[in-house]
Amino acid sequence: MLTKFMAIYAAFHIVTVLGKTYVDSLSEESTIVDTYQLPIYIVAGIHFIMLLICGVMMVTKKYFWIVTVACILVSLYTRFFFEDIVTWVN
């Protein structure tokens, strides 16, 4: 069940963050700082990899709890320590 939740969360994160970034880039007054552009794409890429991993586990019906927990921890890290990621990337 956690694997399915993680797959849904990763897909939701990708769609909402990249959608907002794309729509915001079309506007005249961008609300996203330029230094956040690359970290946003990197975090979306990480979530895409997590979506692929969880999707493969769901399709093959071979669930590994350690992989699911690792995906959850990575997701929480990217959520709560995004400023650290921005500093590391830039």
Gaussian input, Z-matrix of N, CA and C with variables (Angstrom, degrees):
# hf/3-21g

backbone

0 1
 N
 C     1     B1
 C     2     B2     1     A1
 N     3     B3     2     A2     1     D1
 C     4     B4     3     A3     2     D2
 C     5     B5     4     A4     3     D3
 N     6     B6     5     A5     4     D4
 C     7     B7     6     A6     5     D5
 C     8     B8     7     A7     6     D6
 N     9     B9     8     A8     7     D7
 C    10    B10     9     A9     8     D8
 C    11    B11    10    A10     9     D9
 N    12    B12    11    A11    10    D10
 C    13    B13    12    A12    11    D11
 C    14    B14    13    A13    12    D12
 N    15    B15    14    A14    13    D13
 C    16    B16    15    A15    14    D14
 C    17    B17    16    A16    15    D15
 N    18    B18    17    A17    16    D16
 C    19    B19    18    A18    17    D17
 C    20    B20    19    A19    18    D18
 N    21    B21    20    A20    19    D19
 C    22    B22    21    A21    20    D20
 C    23    B23    22    A22    21    D21
 N    24    B24    23    A23    22    D22
 C    25    B25    24    A24    23    D23
 C    26    B26    25    A25    24    D24
 N    27    B27    26    A26    25    D25
 C    28    B28    27    A27    26    D26
 C    29    B29    28    A28    27    D27
 N    30    B30    29    A29    28    D28
 C    31    B31    30    A30    29    D29
 C    32    B32    31    A31    30    D30
 N    33    B33    32    A32    31    D31
 C    34    B34    33    A33    32    D32
 C    35    B35    34    A34    33    D33
 N    36    B36    35    A35    34    D34
 C    37    B37    36    A36    35    D35
 C    38    B38    37    A37    36    D36
 N    39    B39    38    A38    37    D37
 C    40    B40    39    A39    38    D38
 C    41    B41    40    A40    39    D39
 N    42    B42    41    A41    40    D40
 C    43    B43    42    A42    41    D41
 C    44    B44    43    A43    42    D42
 N    45    B45    44    A44    43    D43
 C    46    B46    45    A45    44    D44
 C    47    B47    46    A46    45    D45
 N    48    B48    47    A47    46    D46
 C    49    B49    48    A48    47    D47
 C    50    B50    49    A49    48    D48
 N    51    B51    50    A50    49    D49
 C    52    B52    51    A51    50    D50
 C    53    B53    52    A52    51    D51
 N    54    B54    53    A53    52    D52
 C    55    B55    54    A54    53    D53
 C    56    B56    55    A55    54    D54
 N    57    B57    56    A56    55    D55
 C    58    B58    57    A57    56    D56
 C    59    B59    58    A58    57    D57
 N    60    B60    59    A59    58    D58
 C    61    B61    60    A60    59    D59
 C    62    B62    61    A61    60    D60
 N    63    B63    62    A62    61    D61
 C    64    B64    63    A63    62    D62
 C    65    B65    64    A64    63    D63
 N    66    B66    65    A65    64    D64
 C    67    B67    66    A66    65    D65
 C    68    B68    67    A67    66    D66
 N    69    B69    68    A68    67    D67
 C    70    B70    69    A69    68    D68
 C    71    B71    70    A70    69    D69
 N    72    B72    71    A71    70    D70
 C    73    B73    72    A72    71    D71
 C    74    B74    73    A73    72    D72
 N    75    B75    74    A74    73    D73
 C    76    B76    75    A75    74    D74
 C    77    B77    76    A76    75    D75
 N    78    B78    77    A77    76    D76
 C    79    B79    78    A78    77    D77
 C    80    B80    79    A79    78    D78
 N    81    B81    80    A80    79    D79
 C    82    B82    81    A81    80    D80
 C    83    B83    82    A82    81    D81
 N    84    B84    83    A83    82    D82
 C    85    B85    84    A84    83    D83
 C    86    B86    85    A85    84    D84
 N    87    B87    86    A86    85    D85
 C    88    B88    87    A87    86    D86
 C    89    B89    88    A88    87    D87
 N    90    B90    89    A89    88    D88
 C    91    B91    90    A90    89    D89
 C    92    B92    91    A91    90    D90
 N    93    B93    92    A92    91    D91
 C    94    B94    93    A93    92    D92
 C    95    B95    94    A94    93    D93
 N    96    B96    95    A95    94    D94
 C    97    B97    96    A96    95    D95
 C    98    B98    97    A97    96    D96
 N    99    B99    98    A98    97    D97
 C   100   B100    99    A99    98    D98
 C   101   B101   100   A100    99    D99
 N   102   B102   101   A101   100   D100
 C   103   B103   102   A102   101   D101
 C   104   B104   103   A103   102   D102
 N   105   B105   104   A104   103   D103
 C   106   B106   105   A105   104   D104
 C   107   B107   106   A106   105   D105
 N   108   B108   107   A107   106   D106
 C   109   B109   108   A108   107   D107
 C   110   B110   109   A109   108   D108
 N   111   B111   110   A110   109   D109
 C   112   B112   111   A111   110   D110
 C   113   B113   112   A112   111   D111
 N   114   B114   113   A113   112   D112
 C   115   B115   114   A114   113   D113
 C   116   B116   115   A115   114   D114
 N   117   B117   116   A116   115   D115
 C   118   B118   117   A117   116   D116
 C   119   B119   118   A118   117   D117
 N   120   B120   119   A119   118   D118
 C   121   B121   120   A120   119   D119
 C   122   B122   121   A121   120   D120
 N   123   B123   122   A122   121   D121
 C   124   B124   123   A123   122   D122
 C   125   B125   124   A124   123   D123
 N   126   B126   125   A125   124   D124
 C   127   B127   126   A126   125   D125
 C   128   B128   127   A127   126   D126
 N   129   B129   128   A128   127   D127
 C   130   B130   129   A129   128   D128
 C   131   B131   130   A130   129   D129
 N   132   B132   131   A131   130   D130
 C   133   B133   132   A132   131   D131
 C   134   B134   133   A133   132   D132
 N   135   B135   134   A134   133   D133
 C   136   B136   135   A135   134   D134
 C   137   B137   136   A136   135   D135
 N   138   B138   137   A137   136   D136
 C   139   B139   138   A138   137   D137
 C   140   B140   139   A139   138   D138
 N   141   B141   140   A140   139   D139
 C   142   B142   141   A141   140   D140
 C   143   B143   142   A142   141   D141
 N   144   B144   143   A143   142   D142
 C   145   B145   144   A144   143   D143
 C   146   B146   145   A145   144   D144
 N   147   B147   146   A146   145   D145
 C   148   B148   147   A147   146   D146
 C   149   B149   148   A148   147   D147
 N   150   B150   149   A149   148   D148
 C   151   B151   150   A150   149   D149
 C   152   B152   151   A151   150   D150
 N   153   B153   152   A152   151   D151
 C   154   B154   153   A153   152   D152
 C   155   B155   154   A154   153   D153
 N   156   B156   155   A155   154   D154
 C   157   B157   156   A156   155   D155
 C   158   B158   157   A157   156   D156
 N   159   B159   158   A158   157   D157
 C   160   B160   159   A159   158   D158
 C   161   B161   160   A160   159   D159
 N   162   B162   161   A161   160   D160
 C   163   B163   162   A162   161   D161
 C   164   B164   163   A163   162   D162
 N   165   B165   164   A164   163   D163
 C   166   B166   165   A165   164   D164
 C   167   B167   166   A166   165   D165
 N   168   B168   167   A167   166   D166
 C   169   B169   168   A168   167   D167
 C   170   B170   169   A169   168   D168
 N   171   B171   170   A170   169   D169
 C   172   B172   171   A171   170   D170
 C   173   B173   172   A172   171   D171
 N   174   B174   173   A173   172   D172
 C   175   B175   174   A174   173   D173
 C   176   B176   175   A175   174   D174
 N   177   B177   176   A176   175   D175
 C   178   B178   177   A177   176   D176
 C   179   B179   178   A178   177   D177
 N   180   B180   179   A179   178   D178
 C   181   B181   180   A180   179   D179
 C   182   B182   181   A181   180   D180
 N   183   B183   182   A182   181   D181
 C   184   B184   183   A183   182   D182
 C   185   B185   184   A184   183   D183
 N   186   B186   185   A185   184   D184
 C   187   B187   186   A186   185   D185
 C   188   B188   187   A187   186   D186
 N   189   B189   188   A188   187   D187
 C   190   B190   189   A189   188   D188
 C   191   B191   190   A190   189   D189
 N   192   B192   191   A191   190   D190
 C   193   B193   192   A192   191   D191
 C   194   B194   193   A193   192   D192
 N   195   B195   194   A194   193   D193
 C   196   B196   195   A195   194   D194
 C   197   B197   196   A196   195   D195
 N   198   B198   197   A197   196   D196
 C   199   B199   198   A198   197   D197
 C   200   B200   199   A199   198   D198
 N   201   B201   200   A200   199   D199
 C   202   B202   201   A201   200   D200
 C   203   B203   202   A202   201   D201
 N   204   B204   203   A203   202   D202
 C   205   B205   204   A204   203   D203
 C   206   B206   205   A205   204   D204
 N   207   B207   206   A206   205   D205
 C   208   B208   207   A207   206   D206
 C   209   B209   208   A208   207   D207
 N   210   B210   209   A209   208   D208
 C   211   B211   210   A210   209   D209
 C   212   B212   211   A211   210   D210
 N   213   B213   212   A212   211   D211
 C   214   B214   213   A213   212   D212
 C   215   B215   214   A214   213   D213
 N   216   B216   215   A215   214   D214
 C   217   B217   216   A216   215   D215
 C   218   B218   217   A217   216   D216
 N   219   B219   218   A218   217   D217
 C   220   B220   219   A219   218   D218
 C   221   B221   220   A220   219   D219
 N   222   B222   221   A221   220   D220
 C   223   B223   222   A222   221   D221
 C   224   B224   223   A223   222   D222
 N   225   B225   224   A224   223   D223
 C   226   B226   225   A225   224   D224
 C   227   B227   226   A226   225   D225
 N   228   B228   227   A227   226   D226
 C   229   B229   228   A228   227   D227
 C   230   B230   229   A229   228   D228
 N   231   B231   230   A230   229   D229
 C   232   B232   231   A231   230   D230
 C   233   B233   232   A232   231   D231
 N   234   B234   233   A233   232   D232
 C   235   B235   234   A234   233   D233
 C   236   B236   235   A235   234   D234
 N   237   B237   236   A236   235   D235
 C   238   B238   237   A237   236   D236
 C   239   B239   238   A238   237   D237
 N   240   B240   239   A239   238   D238
 C   241   B241   240   A240   239   D239
 C   242   B242   241   A241   240   D240
 N   243   B243   242   A242   241   D241
 C   244   B244   243   A243   242   D242
 C   245   B245   244   A244   243   D243
 N   246   B246   245   A245   244   D244
 C   247   B247   246   A246   245   D245
 C   248   B248   247   A247   246   D246
 N   249   B249   248   A248   247   D247
 C   250   B250   249   A249   248   D248
 C   251   B251   250   A250   249   D249
 N   252   B252   251   A251   250   D250
 C   253   B253   252   A252   251   D251
 C   254   B254   253   A253   252   D252
 N   255   B255   254   A254   253   D253
 C   256   B256   255   A255   254   D254
 C   257   B257   256   A256   255   D255
 N   258   B258   257   A257   256   D256
 C   259   B259   258   A258   257   D257
 C   260   B260   259   A259   258   D258
 N   261   B261   260   A260   259   D259
 C   262   B262   261   A261   260   D260
 C   263   B263   262   A262   261   D261
 N   264   B264   263   A263   262   D262
 C   265   B265   264   A264   263   D263
 C   266   B266   265   A265   264   D264
 N   267   B267   266   A266   265   D265
 C   268   B268   267   A267   266   D266
 C   269   B269   268   A268   267   D267

   B1=1.4453
   B2=1.5328
   B3=1.3277
   B4=1.4636
   B5=1.5275
   B6=1.3263
   B7=1.4651
   B8=1.5162
   B9=1.3138
   B10=1.4664
   B11=1.5236
   B12=1.3205
   B13=1.4609
   B14=1.5241
   B15=1.3205
   B16=1.4624
   B17=1.5291
   B18=1.3261
   B19=1.4628
   B20=1.5278
   B21=1.3194
   B22=1.4722
   B23=1.5191
   B24=1.3261
   B25=1.4635
   B26=1.5283
   B27=1.3123
   B28=1.4686
   B29=1.5280
   B30=1.3216
   B31=1.4639
   B32=1.5278
   B33=1.3238
   B34=1.4592
   B35=1.5206
   B36=1.3163
   B37=1.4662
   B38=1.5337
   B39=1.3104
   B40=1.4623
   B41=1.5241
   B42=1.3089
   B43=1.4734
   B44=1.5266
   B45=1.3197
   B46=1.4637
   B47=1.5220
   B48=1.3182
   B49=1.4691
   B50=1.5220
   B51=1.3150
   B52=1.4627
   B53=1.5209
   B54=1.3318
   B55=1.4638
   B56=1.5139
   B57=1.3410
   B58=1.4597
   B59=1.5253
   B60=1.3094
   B61=1.4643
   B62=1.5246
   B63=1.3302
   B64=1.4637
   B65=1.5273
   B66=1.3129
   B67=1.4657
   B68=1.5220
   B69=1.3238
   B70=1.4553
   B71=1.5249
   B72=1.3153
   B73=1.4671
   B74=1.5249
   B75=1.3328
   B76=1.4629
   B77=1.5237
   B78=1.3187
   B79=1.4604
   B80=1.5265
   B81=1.3080
   B82=1.4658
   B83=1.5262
   B84=1.3211
   B85=1.4585
   B86=1.5215
   B87=1.3021
   B88=1.4544
   B89=1.5219
   B90=1.3368
   B91=1.4648
   B92=1.5211
   B93=1.3255
   B94=1.4652
   B95=1.5289
   B96=1.3110
   B97=1.4576
   B98=1.5255
   B99=1.3254
   B100=1.4718
   B101=1.5247
   B102=1.3250
   B103=1.4668
   B104=1.5239
   B105=1.3354
   B106=1.4655
   B107=1.5188
   B108=1.3217
   B109=1.4585
   B110=1.5296
   B111=1.3066
   B112=1.4641
   B113=1.5289
   B114=1.3456
   B115=1.4711
   B116=1.5283
   B117=1.3231
   B118=1.4670
   B119=1.5244
   B120=1.3151
   B121=1.4675
   B122=1.5319
   B123=1.3143
   B124=1.4639
   B125=1.5263
   B126=1.3255
   B127=1.4659
   B128=1.5316
   B129=1.3245
   B130=1.4645
   B131=1.5276
   B132=1.3273
   B133=1.4599
   B134=1.5258
   B135=1.3150
   B136=1.4691
   B137=1.5188
   B138=1.3196
   B139=1.4641
   B140=1.5348
   B141=1.3190
   B142=1.4683
   B143=1.5307
   B144=1.3158
   B145=1.4699
   B146=1.5237
   B147=1.3432
   B148=1.4626
   B149=1.5249
   B150=1.3323
   B151=1.4642
   B152=1.5229
   B153=1.3301
   B154=1.4649
   B155=1.5251
   B156=1.3131
   B157=1.4603
   B158=1.5247
   B159=1.3246
   B160=1.4723
   B161=1.5256
   B162=1.3214
   B163=1.4562
   B164=1.5151
   B165=1.3121
   B166=1.4705
   B167=1.5198
   B168=1.3247
   B169=1.4601
   B170=1.5273
   B171=1.3277
   B172=1.4655
   B173=1.5224
   B174=1.3231
   B175=1.4630
   B176=1.5265
   B177=1.3206
   B178=1.4663
   B179=1.5280
   B180=1.3387
   B181=1.4718
   B182=1.5306
   B183=1.3063
   B184=1.4639
   B185=1.5218
   B186=1.3154
   B187=1.4552
   B188=1.5233
   B189=1.3134
   B190=1.4579
   B191=1.5252
   B192=1.3046
   B193=1.4581
   B194=1.5150
   B195=1.3250
   B196=1.4642
   B197=1.5327
   B198=1.3229
   B199=1.4689
   B200=1.5260
   B201=1.3206
   B202=1.4688
   B203=1.5262
   B204=1.3163
   B205=1.4664
   B206=1.5249
   B207=1.3208
   B208=1.4707
   B209=1.5302
   B210=1.3210
   B211=1.4683
   B212=1.5235
   B213=1.3172
   B214=1.4620
   B215=1.5250
   B216=1.3126
   B217=1.4643
   B218=1.5273
   B219=1.3212
   B220=1.4621
   B221=1.5222
   B222=1.3147
   B223=1.4613
   B224=1.5241
   B225=1.3241
   B226=1.4641
   B227=1.5241
   B228=1.3222
   B229=1.4666
   B230=1.5212
   B231=1.3308
   B232=1.4622
   B233=1.5192
   B234=1.3157
   B235=1.4642
   B236=1.5302
   B237=1.3246
   B238=1.4565
   B239=1.5300
   B240=1.3209
   B241=1.4647
   B242=1.5208
   B243=1.3315
   B244=1.4693
   B245=1.5223
   B246=1.3136
   B247=1.4756
   B248=1.5272
   B249=1.3218
   B250=1.4587
   B251=1.5168
   B252=1.3222
   B253=1.4555
   B254=1.5184
   B255=1.3279
   B256=1.4765
   B257=1.5167
   B258=1.3180
   B259=1.4601
   B260=1.5285
   B261=1.3205
   B262=1.4526
   B263=1.5276
   B264=1.3232
   B265=1.4709
   B266=1.5318
   B267=1.3108
   B268=1.4661
   B269=1.5031
   A1=110.86
   A2=117.47
   A3=120.12
   A4=111.66
   A5=116.40
   A6=119.73
   A7=110.33
   A8=117.20
   A9=120.73
   A10=110.34
   A11=116.67
   A12=120.25
   A13=110.59
   A14=116.69
   A15=120.78
   A16=110.76
   A17=116.95
   A18=120.28
   A19=110.77
   A20=116.35
   A21=120.35
   A22=110.43
   A23=117.25
   A24=120.71
   A25=111.23
   A26=116.92
   A27=120.04
   A28=110.31
   A29=117.37
   A30=120.64
   A31=110.49
   A32=117.23
   A33=121.57
   A34=110.86
   A35=116.86
   A36=121.10
   A37=110.78
   A38=116.37
   A39=120.49
   A40=110.55
   A41=116.54
   A42=120.45
   A43=111.28
   A44=117.38
   A45=118.97
   A46=112.76
   A47=117.23
   A48=119.41
   A49=111.16
   A50=117.47
   A51=118.91
   A52=111.33
   A53=117.12
   A54=119.93
   A55=111.52
   A56=116.71
   A57=120.27
   A58=111.09
   A59=117.09
   A60=120.55
   A61=110.87
   A62=116.54
   A63=120.30
   A64=110.90
   A65=117.63
   A66=120.94
   A67=110.12
   A68=116.85
   A69=120.70
   A70=111.33
   A71=117.49
   A72=119.58
   A73=111.61
   A74=117.61
   A75=120.74
   A76=112.70
   A77=117.77
   A78=120.84
   A79=110.42
   A80=114.41
   A81=120.32
   A82=111.94
   A83=116.30
   A84=120.97
   A85=108.83
   A86=116.81
   A87=121.87
   A88=110.47
   A89=115.98
   A90=120.20
   A91=111.82
   A92=116.61
   A93=120.69
   A94=108.78
   A95=115.55
   A96=121.53
   A97=108.73
   A98=116.58
   A99=121.51
   A100=112.64
   A101=117.54
   A102=119.19
   A103=112.05
   A104=117.94
   A105=121.36
   A106=112.75
   A107=118.58
   A108=120.66
   A109=112.57
   A110=117.70
   A111=121.06
   A112=112.43
   A113=119.85
   A114=118.41
   A115=113.55
   A116=117.27
   A117=120.30
   A118=109.63
   A119=117.00
   A120=120.34
   A121=111.49
   A122=117.27
   A123=120.32
   A124=110.58
   A125=117.13
   A126=120.71
   A127=110.39
   A128=117.36
   A129=119.88
   A130=110.66
   A131=117.29
   A132=120.61
   A133=111.99
   A134=116.24
   A135=120.57
   A136=109.76
   A137=116.89
   A138=119.97
   A139=111.15
   A140=116.84
   A141=119.37
   A142=110.50
   A143=116.64
   A144=120.23
   A145=110.28
   A146=116.95
   A147=119.98
   A148=111.21
   A149=116.70
   A150=120.33
   A151=110.68
   A152=117.04
   A153=119.96
   A154=111.54
   A155=117.12
   A156=120.95
   A157=110.72
   A158=116.41
   A159=119.80
   A160=110.85
   A161=117.33
   A162=120.55
   A163=112.23
   A164=116.96
   A165=120.41
   A166=110.40
   A167=117.45
   A168=119.27
   A169=111.10
   A170=117.07
   A171=119.41
   A172=111.82
   A173=117.78
   A174=121.20
   A175=110.94
   A176=116.28
   A177=119.58
   A178=112.40
   A179=116.51
   A180=122.74
   A181=112.36
   A182=115.21
   A183=121.65
   A184=106.90
   A185=115.70
   A186=121.29
   A187=110.29
   A188=114.84
   A189=121.33
   A190=107.25
   A191=116.31
   A192=120.25
   A193=111.73
   A194=117.45
   A195=119.76
   A196=110.92
   A197=116.84
   A198=120.46
   A199=109.84
   A200=116.51
   A201=120.30
   A202=110.87
   A203=117.04
   A204=120.66
   A205=110.16
   A206=117.60
   A207=120.70
   A208=110.38
   A209=117.70
   A210=121.25
   A211=111.10
   A212=116.38
   A213=120.42
   A214=110.39
   A215=117.20
   A216=120.82
   A217=111.76
   A218=116.98
   A219=120.30
   A220=110.48
   A221=116.16
   A222=120.58
   A223=111.18
   A224=116.99
   A225=120.45
   A226=111.26
   A227=116.67
   A228=119.80
   A229=110.99
   A230=116.69
   A231=118.94
   A232=111.47
   A233=117.08
   A234=120.86
   A235=111.29
   A236=116.87
   A237=120.70
   A238=114.43
   A239=117.58
   A240=120.53
   A241=111.86
   A242=115.71
   A243=119.67
   A244=111.21
   A245=117.41
   A246=120.20
   A247=111.15
   A248=117.91
   A249=120.99
   A250=111.24
   A251=116.32
   A252=120.66
   A253=110.27
   A254=116.76
   A255=120.49
   A256=109.92
   A257=117.39
   A258=121.00
   A259=111.05
   A260=116.97
   A261=121.12
   A262=111.32
   A263=117.26
   A264=120.61
   A265=110.54
   A266=116.79
   A267=119.28
   A268=108.43
   D1=-40.23
   D2=178.29
   D3=-65.45
   D4=-32.90
   D5=178.64
   D6=-65.15
   D7=-41.54
   D8=178.12
   D9=-65.88
   D10=-42.30
   D11=177.16
   D12=-60.46
   D13=-42.94
   D14=-178.69
   D15=-64.74
   D16=-40.03
   D17=177.98
   D18=-63.85
   D19=-43.32
   D20=178.86
   D21=-65.30
   D22=-42.66
   D23=179.33
   D24=-63.47
   D25=-43.04
   D26=-179.81
   D27=-62.98
   D28=-43.54
   D29=178.72
   D30=-64.45
   D31=-42.64
   D32=178.15
   D33=-61.41
   D34=-43.37
   D35=179.77
   D36=-61.64
   D37=-45.55
   D38=-179.20
   D39=-61.38
   D40=-48.55
   D41=-176.75
   D42=-65.07
   D43=-46.60
   D44=-176.21
   D45=-70.88
   D46=-44.45
   D47=-176.72
   D48=-70.20
   D49=-47.19
   D50=179.79
   D51=-69.19
   D52=-34.62
   D53=176.84
   D54=-63.72
   D55=-45.84
   D56=178.48
   D57=-64.84
   D58=-40.17
   D59=179.27
   D60=-63.26
   D61=-42.35
   D62=179.93
   D63=-66.86
   D64=-46.94
   D65=-179.46
   D66=-64.85
   D67=-39.34
   D68=-179.93
   D69=-66.73
   D70=-33.96
   D71=-179.77
   D72=-70.39
   D73=-21.63
   D74=177.97
   D75=-80.40
   D76=-19.78
   D77=-177.35
   D78=-79.70
   D79=159.95
   D80=-179.93
   D81=-71.17
   D82=-39.63
   D83=-177.76
   D84=-108.54
   D85=93.09
   D86=-177.58
   D87=-70.52
   D88=135.92
   D89=178.06
   D90=-96.32
   D91=-6.52
   D92=-179.63
   D93=-99.40
   D94=123.96
   D95=179.89
   D96=-67.79
   D97=145.47
   D98=-177.84
   D99=-59.01
   D100=-32.67
   D101=-179.08
   D102=-70.99
   D103=-14.09
   D104=179.40
   D105=-91.19
   D106=-11.33
   D107=-175.17
   D108=-60.63
   D109=-55.41
   D110=-178.29
   D111=-64.33
   D112=-45.02
   D113=177.08
   D114=-60.38
   D115=-33.84
   D116=177.50
   D117=-62.31
   D118=-44.13
   D119=179.75
   D120=-68.58
   D121=-35.93
   D122=178.01
   D123=-65.44
   D124=-44.93
   D125=178.59
   D126=-64.90
   D127=-38.32
   D128=176.22
   D129=-64.46
   D130=-37.34
   D131=176.32
   D132=-64.97
   D133=-39.19
   D134=176.66
   D135=-63.15
   D136=-42.31
   D137=178.50
   D138=-67.70
   D139=-32.25
   D140=176.18
   D141=-65.26
   D142=-41.57
   D143=177.27
   D144=-63.32
   D145=-41.74
   D146=177.03
   D147=-63.67
   D148=-37.68
   D149=176.99
   D150=-63.29
   D151=-41.77
   D152=177.75
   D153=-64.01
   D154=-44.84
   D155=-179.19
   D156=-62.17
   D157=-48.96
   D158=-179.87
   D159=-66.41
   D160=-36.08
   D161=177.55
   D162=-64.22
   D163=-41.74
   D164=177.52
   D165=-64.47
   D166=-41.25
   D167=178.40
   D168=-63.89
   D169=-37.26
   D170=179.58
   D171=-70.92
   D172=-39.15
   D173=-179.38
   D174=-68.55
   D175=-43.40
   D176=-178.79
   D177=-81.61
   D178=-10.34
   D179=-178.33
   D180=57.73
   D181=31.01
   D182=173.57
   D183=-114.33
   D184=102.07
   D185=-176.02
   D186=-99.33
   D187=130.94
   D188=177.65
   D189=-118.37
   D190=113.17
   D191=-173.25
   D192=-63.89
   D193=-32.10
   D194=-179.28
   D195=-66.51
   D196=-35.85
   D197=178.03
   D198=-69.12
   D199=-41.94
   D200=178.73
   D201=-63.51
   D202=-43.47
   D203=178.89
   D204=-65.01
   D205=-39.22
   D206=177.48
   D207=-62.83
   D208=-41.74
   D209=177.71
   D210=-62.78
   D211=-40.77
   D212=178.55
   D213=-64.65
   D214=-43.81
   D215=-179.83
   D216=-64.79
   D217=-41.35
   D218=177.68
   D219=-64.47
   D220=-41.31
   D221=178.43
   D222=-62.76
   D223=-43.78
   D224=177.62
   D225=-64.50
   D226=-39.29
   D227=178.15
   D228=-61.87
   D229=-45.63
   D230=-179.33
   D231=-67.54
   D232=-25.92
   D233=179.61
   D234=-76.44
   D235=-48.99
   D236=-172.68
   D237=-88.86
   D238=-22.45
   D239=-177.69
   D240=-118.96
   D241=39.60
   D242=-179.39
   D243=-63.98
   D244=-36.76
   D245=179.06
   D246=-62.18
   D247=-36.02
   D248=175.70
   D249=-65.22
   D250=-38.44
   D251=177.29
   D252=-65.04
   D253=-41.14
   D254=177.61
   D255=-60.99
   D256=-44.69
   D257=179.32
   D258=-63.59
   D259=-41.20
   D260=-179.16
   D261=-66.53
   D262=-41.28
   D263=-177.46
   D264=-72.31
   D265=-41.72
   D266=-177.17
   D267=-91.01

